[in-house]
């Protein structure tokens, strides 16, 4: 992940499981546009998925993440505690 904000997003999703764009934007103190850009990059990389319900889009960690990737995410989560 080239941008530290993307790792923050992943860590928030690891902790909360599902977040919408507004929640991510608020947690990272980023504009809606910047947040959407980061979420798009993470989705392109296959790290997160999204589901649309009514007029809201919810993001979550991809179920297809390898054990190694999940281990790295968990390591960063423990370091951040």
Buried (B, 14 or more C-beta within 10 A) or exposed (E): BEEEBBBBBBBBBBEEEEBBBEBBBEBBEBEEEBBBBBBEBBBEEEBBBBEEEEEEBBBBBBEEBEEEBEEBBEEBBEEEE
